[in-house]
Amino acid sequence: MMVIGIILLAAGIYGAWYFVEELILVVKGLIGLVIALVGLFLLIVGIFTAKD
């Protein structure tokens, strides 16, 4: 099991290194998505606190 884990880890690192430009775009997209979700959450919390 450890050998398979090491092989998968090496394959993942190789894939990330080979597609580093696409990986950066994905990370930027995920950061934007997280920021949008946090903004939506704060908006919902603000609406509920304004009603009280």
Protein Blocks (a to p, Z undefined) as FASTA:
>chain_A
ZZmmmmmmmmmmmmmmmmmmmmmmmmmmmmmmmmmmmmmmmmmmmmmmmmZZ
